[in-house]
Amino acid sequence: MSPRRIPSRPGELIDRSTTVSFTWNGRAFTGHQGDTIASALAAAGVEIFSRSMKYHRRRGIFSANHWDPNLSVQVGDEPNVRAGSRRLLEGMQVSAQNVWPSLRFDLGTANQLVGRFLSAGFYYKTFMRPQFLWHSLYQRILRKFAPGGRIHWNTSTHGAYDKRYAHPDVLIAGGGPAGMAAALSAAEAGATVMLVEQEPELGGHLRWGANDDLEVLADLRSAVEASPGIEVLVDSTVSGRYDHNWIAINQRSHPLAPERLIKARAGSLVVAPGLIERPYVFAGNDTPGVMLAGAVRRLTNLWAVRPGDRAVVLTASSEGDSAVADLESAGVEIVEVLDARSGADIVKVDGRGRVRKVHLGDGRTLAADLVVTATGWTAPTSLLNMAGDRPVYDPVAARYFPHALPDNVLATGGITGDGSIAELLAHGRETGELAAARALRIRHDVLTTTARSTSPKGPRPETVPDDRIPLRRVPHPECYRSSTHGLVDFSEDISSKDLMQAASEGFDSIELMKRYTTVTMGPSQGKLETVNAASVLAEARQVDMADVGTTVWRPPFSPISLGALAGRIFEPVRRSALQDWHEANGAVNLLAGQWVRPDRYGDPMAEALNVRNNVGLIDVTPLGKLDLRGPDVPKLLELVYVNRWQKLKVGRVRYGAMVGEDGVVSDDGVTGRLAKDHYLMTTTSSGAGAVWEMLEDWLQTYRSDWEVHVTPVTGGLTSINVAGPRSRDLLERLVGGVDLSADAFPYFSVRTGTVAGVADCIIWRIGFTGELSYELHVPSGHALHVWESLLATGSDLGAAPFGVEAQRILRLEKGHYIVGQDTDGLSKAPTAGLAGLVKLDKEDTVGLPELRAAFDRTDLPVLVGLQPDDPTVVPEEACQIVAGDSNEILGRVTSSRMSPTLGRSICLAQVDPKLAAAGTSVTVKLVDGSRITATVQEHHAHLDPEGERQRV
Amino acid sequence: MSEIDFRGPVDSVALSAPDGAITLADESSCTKVLVRGARKTAAGIHLKVTYGRSRRRKDGVLVCGSRPGEWTLLAEPGRSGDVAESIPSEGFVSIVDITHGRAMLRISGRDAVGALAKVCNVDLADDMTPDGAVFSGSVAKVTCDLVRDDRDGERSYLISCERSFGRYLFSAVADACVEFGVDMPPGLSIH
């Protein structure tokens, strides 16, 4: 390796006064601030950067930018880093990826020996038989050879990825001369502009241009910087354009996050990505030392790196001529300039680690270490495709051009035609003005129709026609392939020969060929390969390029990390006003939907027994609560519940169940009448949102004449269930304004009073545990005071908290079912034990026709109480109930626990109707495959089926 | 009105960047009264504010047109009673004190928009959401009501959500403020 850094260049990006240390495959190197990883290594004389995906051929710098297919490297634990554009940082640990044991001696090169078997459609032709080897052998081998770097699962040095939203009037993809000019004119027209550039600095090809170009660039940058209406994002890629100009931007190198996904909604999108150089296809075209003209220009002018010593240049455009001039100024000997426009050609390159000989079309052979090609351009029309365009091929200019774009998408710059810098700038300015005019018209419309916004100033802007003068199309020879075969897709190791073979096998449509060979499906996403692939197919089919068509470019524009797509992870959690207390007092939490809840404080069996014997407190705040007001509330209740509600008196509470239009139980709860036109409805914890939406749906659409207001108050009222034989004794010490005696405050009643000095508490005498119990709904800002007062005042009564697990035990002893656990998508109200509740003679109820039909059905599963004959065995929930020794499924256990009160196992189960009669013996198949017998009970309740304990 | 201290869902003190360009504070204890009724009711006529806009009354109450036929009245803590009584109740009108049911935070300062843009996809440009604008949206995946309520010419937003989400929301917004110089207190991280 000999150093290749050359004296200072006018446009160089490196700061020679700095030294940046890094390692490459464990060896120490230095570069300068402003270097890319690749330029620093190239300056140090490194020539091999990677191995190809399939054949593990040595690969060197090819395009020296973001798209370089040979410059994917591992940096620390970050795989697939683009060394052609990633800037060097102090301490970077860079290594080659997809090699073993080393880049220099890679055993994967053995694939070259069997290359003839790895041709087109290789994946579809091999590893098919014997089928049993797929999992045990083939899959492992393929994974071993999977390309790309390695992620380290156990480290998280990346930190969190980020996300933000943006709403620019005009979003410009591409910060070259046309893009910058468009940004400036759009901003001058009054639009807010977001200018996105893939490389770490603005400028496009001006950056490596001559002094005149650099002066223009300096002026443009100054103007952009001075414009307050332009937000510039560099090292960022517009990844995708979706409906209504929803645009995804992947921002790299953010100071707080490795990558940030920006979700932008733009009035107008201006696509100005410039052009991408097209490789030339010939034998050995991936040999290190074969480079695109743009690559040598960038290496020379941006990073002051001499790309070789003796160069052969094949050119079909002025870009090649400029490259020759740059190479000469860098001290590279120009061995020969071959003008493709005059028929000169390169047919083959020899060399393993570096170009040695160049075989020309006229039969001569030249000694050189650098081959430079400038044979045409590819228009990266991806974003236009995403906007619905199908670009059209122009054989005169030998590239594709935009065809028909929606009004809110415009293109400018090289992608639309050719021109001098002045012409490109003029086109960009006109495009920016047009984009701004269209975007501001959209903004005017949005302001007009949005309630919160200010009224737009002035009349609606007129529609602005597109009267831009198109850029010229400079004739260019169709230089795609030499007389020899070479690589078309450098990322996927797909040659022109492979594509020819695919076409001969019948995969002769461009889309089929793409999928069969994987051409254009690598990290370059077709930017270097698509046109050459189309040309080879055209050649194979002997048709014109225009008749071949192109593949459809979809998002992302370039590969994007999964971390960026995930962005910041938002997982909302809900906490009751008492949750801090629970956690401070040893609660073990469980996550119930979005709610964090105390599952237990200690032994849940002991907690349950304390409720049976003394008094327990549980935080049931997640219970859905809806405040209902208005004279038509009874009508609403009649509609959504299966039972009757017209005669519910003030101060009384009633249980209700809801079904869907299919008659299946959807939710349940109790509703109390607090005043003449004021009710409080409770729902299941998980169903609170759905029930609210359902009520609003009825009131806003089908029953808009009803006077009912629904207000969700779930979090505003902290709900505390005080349960146990001593619960009344406890509350009598703290409740004011309410007579708690059994006669004055009977079961299923509601009162409003003070608790521990807190006013406006709602007290229900109901319960889920089967004990005498009260449910307190306390204003949440005072809930902790009430909770602590209850525990302190009731200490002599045995007052103690209990968690969700104890509650589950208690409710199962009592036989209360849980909607969604003990019921399912087939549980119609009659078979869930609600036959007595359903009133079929009501005028209207949601699901009434299905409920009527359900009463005639005899084939629906029935919910029953079930007790294993061996009281020590607790079948796990979801265990199947089967027919004897067979595996015929006749039901399943829906809930099961060991009952501390009864000293035996208890269950609820859904069973086939023929097994539902009390006393029926059923067989339960346990998780371990063994079988036990269990007996169907008369009631769902295993304890106190008559309800005497709760009615005291 | 109870004499017991109100406890909000957020324990944290106000957070701010060293340069003062952003501050985040919990204002859950503020009085919040929800009024529902048709615009032509006495209450609707009295409140005057249309959907999407807000105005501050002479008594300091901020009247927000939350939704069509729905207003949220915001005031300093402890005023639920007098705020509710100030609303004519003739006709079909519901007045519900939601002070305990809604968490509320205020984010203010030059960088407030930048921080909110990390958690909320609403266009916060001056013309789209001017001072006084009232709107709903997802903030860090929580359904929220937002009011732009500038103070002394400085951007300021009130964000309210269902109380049980309050702790999470405060943490999520505080996390968004870190980019702008706010130090995240221990225990508030959402990651």
HADDOCK unambig.tbl for C-alpha pairs under 7 A between the chains (distance, minus, plus):
assign (segid A and resid 163 and name CA) (segid B and resid 118 and name CA) 5.91 0.50 0.50
assign (segid A and resid 164 and name CA) (segid B and resid 117 and name CA) 5.50 0.50 0.50
assign (segid A and resid 164 and name CA) (segid B and resid 118 and name CA) 4.03 0.50 0.50
assign (segid A and resid 164 and name CA) (segid B and resid 119 and name CA) 6.81 0.50 0.50
assign (segid A and resid 165 and name CA) (segid B and resid 117 and name CA) 5.24 0.50 0.50
assign (segid A and resid 165 and name CA) (segid B and resid 118 and name CA) 6.15 0.50 0.50
assign (segid A and resid 165 and name CA) (segid B and resid 121 and name CA) 5.51 0.50 0.50
assign (segid A and resid 166 and name CA) (segid B and resid 117 and name CA) 6.99 0.50 0.50
assign (segid A and resid 167 and name CA) (segid B and resid 123 and name CA) 6.04 0.50 0.50
assign (segid A and resid 256 and name CA) (segid B and resid 179 and name CA) 6.89 0.50 0.50
assign (segid A and resid 447 and name CA) (segid B and resid 128 and name CA) 6.50 0.50 0.50
assign (segid A and resid 451 and name CA) (segid B and resid 51 and name CA) 6.61 0.50 0.50
assign (segid A and resid 451 and name CA) (segid B and resid 52 and name CA) 5.13 0.50 0.50
assign (segid A and resid 452 and name CA) (segid B and resid 52 and name CA) 4.23 0.50 0.50
assign (segid A and resid 452 and name CA) (segid B and resid 53 and name CA) 5.63 0.50 0.50
assign (segid A and resid 452 and name CA) (segid B and resid 128 and name CA) 6.96 0.50 0.50
assign (segid A and resid 452 and name CA) (segid B and resid 129 and name CA) 6.11 0.50 0.50
assign (segid A and resid 452 and name CA) (segid B and resid 133 and name CA) 4.97 0.50 0.50
assign (segid A and resid 452 and name CA) (segid B and resid 134 and name CA) 6.11 0.50 0.50
assign (segid A and resid 452 and name CA) (segid B and resid 135 and name CA) 6.91 0.50 0.50
assign (segid A and resid 453 and name CA) (segid B and resid 127 and name CA) 5.77 0.50 0.50
assign (segid A and resid 453 and name CA) (segid B and resid 128 and name CA) 4.37 0.50 0.50
assign (segid A and resid 453 and name CA) (segid B and resid 129 and name CA) 5.27 0.50 0.50
assign (segid A and resid 453 and name CA) (segid B and resid 130 and name CA) 6.31 0.50 0.50
assign (segid A and resid 453 and name CA) (segid B and resid 133 and name CA) 6.91 0.50 0.50
assign (segid A and resid 454 and name CA) (segid B and resid 127 and name CA) 5.34 0.50 0.50
assign (segid A and resid 454 and name CA) (segid B and resid 128 and name CA) 6.47 0.50 0.50
assign (segid A and resid 454 and name CA) (segid B and resid 130 and name CA) 6.61 0.50 0.50
assign (segid A and resid 570 and name CA) (segid B and resid 140 and name CA) 5.90 0.50 0.50
assign (segid A and resid 570 and name CA) (segid B and resid 141 and name CA) 6.49 0.50 0.50
assign (segid A and resid 572 and name CA) (segid B and resid 141 and name CA) 6.76 0.50 0.50
assign (segid A and resid 572 and name CA) (segid B and resid 142 and name CA) 6.78 0.50 0.50
assign (segid A and resid 572 and name CA) (segid B and resid 165 and name CA) 6.93 0.50 0.50
assign (segid A and resid 572 and name CA) (segid B and resid 168 and name CA) 6.18 0.50 0.50
assign (segid A and resid 573 and name CA) (segid B and resid 165 and name CA) 6.26 0.50 0.50
assign (segid A and resid 573 and name CA) (segid B and resid 168 and name CA) 6.24 0.50 0.50
assign (segid A and resid 574 and name CA) (segid B and resid 164 and name CA) 4.67 0.50 0.50
assign (segid A and resid 574 and name CA) (segid B and resid 165 and name CA) 4.80 0.50 0.50
assign (segid A and resid 575 and name CA) (segid B and resid 164 and name CA) 4.84 0.50 0.50
assign (segid A and resid 575 and name CA) (segid B and resid 165 and name CA) 6.66 0.50 0.50
assign (segid A and resid 576 and name CA) (segid B and resid 164 and name CA) 5.63 0.50 0.50
assign (segid A and resid 577 and name CA) (segid B and resid 9 and name CA) 6.52 0.50 0.50
assign (segid A and resid 629 and name CA) (segid B and resid 94 and name CA) 6.85 0.50 0.50
assign (segid A and resid 709 and name CA) (segid B and resid 94 and name CA) 6.93 0.50 0.50
assign (segid A and resid 713 and name CA) (segid B and resid 101 and name CA) 6.07 0.50 0.50
assign (segid A and resid 715 and name CA) (segid B and resid 101 and name CA) 5.19 0.50 0.50
assign (segid A and resid 715 and name CA) (segid B and resid 162 and name CA) 6.35 0.50 0.50
assign (segid A and resid 715 and name CA) (segid B and resid 163 and name CA) 5.33 0.50 0.50
assign (segid A and resid 715 and name CA) (segid B and resid 164 and name CA) 5.43 0.50 0.50
assign (segid A and resid 716 and name CA) (segid B and resid 98 and name CA) 6.80 0.50 0.50
assign (segid A and resid 716 and name CA) (segid B and resid 100 and name CA) 4.62 0.50 0.50
assign (segid A and resid 716 and name CA) (segid B and resid 101 and name CA) 3.20 0.50 0.50
assign (segid A and resid 716 and name CA) (segid B and resid 102 and name CA) 6.84 0.50 0.50
assign (segid A and resid 716 and name CA) (segid B and resid 163 and name CA) 6.56 0.50 0.50
assign (segid A and resid 717 and name CA) (segid B and resid 101 and name CA) 6.95 0.50 0.50
assign (segid A and resid 757 and name CA) (segid B and resid 2 and name CA) 6.89 0.50 0.50
assign (segid A and resid 758 and name CA) (segid B and resid 2 and name CA) 5.42 0.50 0.50
assign (segid A and resid 759 and name CA) (segid B and resid 1 and name CA) 6.71 0.50 0.50
assign (segid A and resid 759 and name CA) (segid B and resid 2 and name CA) 5.89 0.50 0.50
assign (segid A and resid 779 and name CA) (segid B and resid 100 and name CA) 5.88 0.50 0.50
assign (segid A and resid 780 and name CA) (segid B and resid 100 and name CA) 5.40 0.50 0.50
assign (segid A and resid 781 and name CA) (segid B and resid 6 and name CA) 4.70 0.50 0.50
assign (segid A and resid 781 and name CA) (segid B and resid 7 and name CA) 4.64 0.50 0.50
assign (segid A and resid 781 and name CA) (segid B and resid 8 and name CA) 5.91 0.50 0.50
assign (segid A and resid 781 and name CA) (segid B and resid 100 and name CA) 5.55 0.50 0.50
assign (segid A and resid 782 and name CA) (segid B and resid 4 and name CA) 6.69 0.50 0.50
assign (segid A and resid 782 and name CA) (segid B and resid 5 and name CA) 6.99 0.50 0.50
assign (segid A and resid 782 and name CA) (segid B and resid 6 and name CA) 5.83 0.50 0.50
assign (segid A and resid 782 and name CA) (segid B and resid 7 and name CA) 6.48 0.50 0.50
